[in-house]
Amino acid sequence: MIIRGSKEARREAMFALIEKWKGCGQSRKEFCKEQSLALSVFHYWLKKWQDAQSQPYVEGFIPLKVHADKSERDGALEIYYPNGVKIVLRSKTDISMVRALVGLY
């Protein structure tokens, strides 16, 4: 089975297949054979599907929360990523660095 189209179309098609498998009662191997799908491809998308269940898929920007902290007198910028990573940028940080860190190229 070959799924063509945009990245989002392939993602939706594979997620639909995974949901079909979850309701059919077949083993992964049986389902993949019936669908003419490589087991390794199925496992790749199953992992993506499981990750999406724990963290909703967001395309584009995520909300930005700005907190005014009067104790910070140097104008530092802190970026917190959803995975817990925190980056602190001092006031003289080049804006191109900030763009690169938040995914704006």
C-alpha positions as CSV (number, residue, x, y, z in Angstrom):
1,M,0.0,0.0,0.0
2,I,1.3,3.4,-1.0
3,I,-0.3,6.5,0.3
4,R,0.3,9.6,-1.7
5,G,-0.5,13.3,-1.1
6,S,0.6,15.9,1.3
7,K,2.2,15.1,4.6
8,E,-1.0,15.9,6.4
9,A,-3.0,13.6,4.0
10,R,-0.6,10.7,4.6
11,R,-0.8,11.3,8.3
12,E,-4.6,11.2,8.3
13,A,-4.7,8.1,6.1
14,M,-2.3,6.2,8.3
15,F,-4.0,7.3,11.6
16,A,-7.3,6.1,10.1
17,L,-5.7,2.7,9.3
18,I,-4.4,2.4,12.8
19,E,-7.8,3.1,14.2
20,K,-9.3,0.5,11.8
21,W,-6.7,-2.0,13.1
22,K,-7.6,-1.2,16.8
23,G,-11.2,-2.1,16.1
24,C,-10.7,-5.2,14.0
25,G,-9.2,-7.7,16.5
26,Q,-6.4,-8.8,14.1
27,S,-2.8,-9.0,15.1
28,R,-0.5,-6.3,13.7
29,K,1.1,-8.8,11.3
30,E,-2.2,-10.1,10.0
31,F,-3.6,-6.6,9.5
32,C,-0.5,-5.4,7.7
33,K,-0.5,-8.4,5.4
34,E,-4.2,-7.8,4.6
35,Q,-3.5,-4.1,3.8
36,S,-0.3,-4.8,1.9
37,L,1.6,-2.6,4.4
38,A,5.1,-3.2,5.6
39,L,5.1,-4.0,9.3
40,S,7.9,-1.5,9.9
41,V,5.8,1.3,8.3
42,F,2.9,0.3,10.5
43,H,5.1,0.5,13.6
44,Y,6.4,3.9,12.6
45,W,2.9,5.3,12.3
46,L,1.6,3.5,15.3
47,K,4.3,5.3,17.4
48,K,3.3,8.6,15.8
49,W,-0.4,7.9,16.5
50,Q,0.4,7.0,20.2
51,D,2.5,10.2,20.6
52,A,-0.4,12.2,19.1
53,Q,-2.8,10.7,21.7
54,S,-0.7,12.0,24.5
55,Q,-0.1,15.4,23.0
56,P,-2.6,16.9,20.6
57,Y,-1.2,17.7,17.1
58,V,-0.7,21.5,16.6
59,E,0.2,22.9,13.3
60,G,1.7,26.4,13.2
61,F,2.0,28.6,16.3
62,I,1.3,27.7,19.9
63,P,0.0,30.2,22.4
64,L,2.7,32.4,24.0
65,K,2.4,33.3,27.6
66,V,4.1,36.4,28.8
67,H,4.8,36.8,32.5
68,A,6.1,40.1,33.8
69,D,8.7,39.5,36.5
70,K,9.8,42.7,38.2
71,S,12.8,41.0,39.6
72,E,14.3,40.6,36.1
73,R,15.9,43.9,35.5
74,D,18.2,42.8,32.6
75,G,15.4,42.1,30.1
76,A,16.0,38.4,29.8
77,L,13.8,36.2,27.7
78,E,12.9,32.7,28.8
79,I,11.6,30.2,26.3
80,Y,9.9,27.1,27.7
81,Y,9.4,24.2,25.4
82,P,6.6,21.6,25.9
83,N,9.2,18.9,26.6
84,G,10.5,20.9,29.7
85,V,13.5,22.5,28.1
86,K,14.1,26.0,29.2
87,I,16.3,28.5,27.3
88,V,17.3,31.9,28.9
89,L,18.3,34.6,26.5
90,R,19.9,37.9,27.7
91,S,18.7,41.3,26.4
92,K,21.4,41.6,23.8
93,T,20.5,38.3,22.0
94,D,20.2,38.7,18.2
95,I,16.6,38.3,17.0
96,S,17.7,35.8,14.4
97,M,18.7,33.5,17.2
98,V,15.2,33.8,18.8
99,R,13.6,33.0,15.4
100,A,15.7,29.9,15.0
101,L,14.9,28.7,18.5
102,V,11.1,29.0,18.1
103,G,11.1,27.6,14.5
104,L,10.7,30.8,12.5
105,Y,13.3,30.8,9.7
